[in-house]
Amino acid sequence: AARLAAVSARPEGRAELVHDLHNRLSEIIRERLYAKHGIVIEEEPRWAEGVMPPELWEFLVTLPPPDLYRPERLDQILRRIEQW
């Protein structure tokens, strides 16, 4: 929370924060995929894509959105993970 508040006030460090957030959220998505379906994405990418919500798959396989540090954007992805 402190990092999010600090980066909103100062643009330095945004890229690093976005990278860290993307990595952590990707780990959570991968853990959820394994817990729900027993699938490891690197071993069975087609199966993983087939059982995952499209927006979570896209989040994993694309570059992180540059505005991921914004609460609205972060909340959007967190809610989708929780709903899955």
C-alpha positions as CSV (number, residue, x, y, z in Angstrom):
1,A,0.0,0.0,0.0
2,A,2.8,2.4,0.8
3,R,4.5,1.7,-2.5
4,L,1.3,2.4,-4.3
5,A,0.8,5.7,-2.5
6,A,4.4,6.7,-3.1
7,V,4.4,5.9,-6.8
8,S,1.2,7.8,-7.3
9,A,2.8,10.9,-6.0
10,R,6.2,10.4,-7.7
11,P,6.6,8.7,-11.1
12,E,10.0,7.3,-10.4
13,G,9.8,3.7,-9.6
14,R,6.5,3.1,-11.4
15,A,8.0,0.7,-13.9
16,E,9.6,-1.4,-11.1
17,L,6.4,-1.4,-9.2
18,V,4.4,-2.5,-12.2
19,H,6.9,-5.3,-12.9
20,D,6.7,-6.5,-9.3
21,L,2.9,-6.4,-9.2
22,H,2.7,-8.2,-12.5
23,N,5.1,-10.9,-11.2
24,R,3.2,-11.4,-7.9
25,L,-0.2,-11.4,-9.6
26,S,1.0,-13.9,-12.2
27,E,2.2,-16.2,-9.3
28,I,-1.2,-16.0,-7.7
29,I,-2.9,-16.8,-11.0
30,R,-0.6,-19.8,-11.6
31,E,-1.2,-21.0,-8.1
32,R,-5.0,-20.8,-8.6
33,L,-4.7,-22.6,-11.9
34,Y,-2.8,-25.4,-10.3
35,A,-5.1,-25.6,-7.2
36,K,-8.3,-25.6,-9.4
37,H,-7.2,-27.8,-12.3
38,G,-3.8,-29.3,-11.4
39,I,-2.3,-27.6,-14.5
40,V,1.2,-26.2,-14.7
41,I,1.1,-23.5,-17.4
42,E,4.5,-24.3,-18.8
43,E,3.7,-28.0,-19.2
44,E,0.3,-27.6,-20.7
45,P,-0.3,-24.1,-22.0
46,R,-3.2,-25.1,-24.3
47,W,-5.1,-26.7,-21.5
48,A,-4.3,-23.8,-19.2
49,E,-5.6,-21.3,-21.8
50,G,-8.7,-23.4,-22.2
51,V,-9.7,-23.4,-18.5
52,M,-8.6,-19.9,-17.6
53,P,-10.8,-16.7,-18.0
54,P,-9.5,-15.0,-21.2
55,E,-8.5,-11.8,-19.3
56,L,-6.3,-13.7,-16.9
57,W,-4.7,-15.6,-19.7
58,E,-4.0,-12.4,-21.5
59,F,-2.6,-10.9,-18.3
60,L,-0.1,-13.8,-18.0
61,V,1.1,-13.8,-21.6
62,T,1.3,-10.1,-22.4
63,L,3.4,-7.3,-21.0
64,P,2.0,-5.7,-17.8
65,P,-0.3,-2.8,-18.3
66,P,1.6,0.4,-17.5
67,D,-1.2,1.6,-15.3
68,L,-1.3,-1.5,-13.1
69,Y,-0.2,0.5,-10.1
70,R,-3.5,2.5,-10.2
71,P,-6.0,1.2,-7.7
72,E,-8.8,0.9,-10.3
73,R,-6.7,-1.2,-12.6
74,L,-5.3,-3.3,-9.8
75,D,-8.7,-3.8,-8.3
76,Q,-10.0,-5.0,-11.6
77,I,-7.5,-7.8,-11.9
78,L,-7.8,-8.8,-8.3
79,R,-11.6,-9.1,-8.5
80,R,-11.2,-11.3,-11.6
81,I,-8.8,-13.6,-9.8
82,E,-11.2,-13.8,-6.8
83,Q,-14.2,-14.6,-9.0
84,W,-12.4,-17.3,-10.8
